[in-house]
Each structure stands twice: as structure tokens, then as C-alpha cells.
Amino acid sequence: MFNHKTKNNPVHMLIMEQINDVENCLIQFESFIRASSAQDVSFDSLNTLAKGIIEAEAVADVSLRKMIDSLSGSSFLTATRQDLISIATGCDAVANKCENYAKMSVVQNFVFPDEYNEDLLRIVSISRKQFDVLRKSISLLFSDFGGLLKDHSILDEIRKYETEIDKIEESLYERIFKMDISLPEKMQMSDFADKIADISDIIENLADKIQIMLVTRKA
């Protein structure tokens, strides 16, 4: 169970290091989406940006393993260790989504039509804000667990962002399937839109995991 001694716990520092690495991957992903929105973008440029995301994801993987290894020498209960691993691997899934999208976009030589660029950038921008709130929530597990236990409204902020993204995503799907293009092209576009929106879903699921963690430890 969390207590006042967890604030400067090595596990806390390592999980925040891993989360910062995932956030860096998300920042580079936003740059990739922004670049792919440019009319004169070359796939050589996108390939270079994709490689940067792949490298950032690899760094986040290393941080994840270090954090998990640190749990073996910690004083946390088994259930708490399991929860922290679940949260950390969930954050890692965000980096994996960024890497997968960039790789598939380059391999398939795919970019969205210009009229969708603003919506895609809005989704990524909101997802970044959402992840920042998640980062703060995870830090509070260590620095102010009691306060978070009493008031976890910060988790509702994460859900509000996800709802906002859902609306943009629904509009995208409607517009895509009204286009005068083949069904395989529509499916490809909707699949790429889904990959971007999945990042927000992962973050919302992590908020739910944190809330469950709080509930199961409430006296």
C-alpha cells in the first residue's frame, strides 16, 4: 500500500522517467503528423521522422524494464506491484501506437487528404494534453496518495478529453465513408484514423485502472 515514504521512492523516479520517455515519443509523433499534413512533404522526410519515433519508443522500452526491475527490491505489496506494472505497460502501449502508425504510414506510402489534417492534428494535440494529466495523476499516486484517494476528479479530466476526441473521430468516419473512393481506400483511411484515436482510449483506460487502484485500497 502507498504511504508517505513513497514520494522519493526509486520506483517513483523510474516510472516517471519511463512516462517522460513515452511523452517524448508522443511529442515526436505529433511532429510526424504535422509533417505529413504539409502539401510538399517527401516520404524521405517522413521516414526520418518515423525512425526518430522508433528510437524514442526503444528508449521508453528500456525505461519500462528498469522500472519493473526496481520493483523486485521495493517494499510495495504484490498487488501494488502488479498495478504499477499494469500502469507502466499501459503507458508503453501509447509509445507502441505511435511507432506502429509511423511505420505503417511509411511502409504503405500513406498520408491523409488535406481536408482531414486539421482534425488529425486536433486529436493528437488533445491526446498530448490528456497524457499530461495522466502523468500528473500517476505522480500523485506517490506524492499525495491520500489526497488523490479523497479527490480523484483529475481522472475525470482525462475522460473529458477522450469524449472530445470521440466526437472528432465519429465525424472523421462519417466523412471518410461518404467519399467517392473505393471501399478498400475507405477502410485504409479509417484504420489509420482509428490508430491515432486509440492513443486516447489507452490513456482513458489507464485512468480507469488508477481509479480501481484507489477503490481497492480505500479503507
Buried (B, 14 or more C-beta within 10 A) or exposed (E): EBEEEBEEBEBBEBBBBBBBBBBBBBBBBBEBBBBBBEEEBEBEBBBEBBEBBBEBBEBBBEBBBBBBEBBEEBEBEEEBBEBBBBBBBBBBBBBBBBBBBBBBBBEEEBBBEEEBBEBBBEBBBBBBEBBBBBBBBBBBBBBBBEEBBEEBEBBEBBBEBBEBBBEBBEEBBEBBEEEEEEEEEBEBBBEBBBBBBBBBBBBBBBBEBBBEBBEEBEE
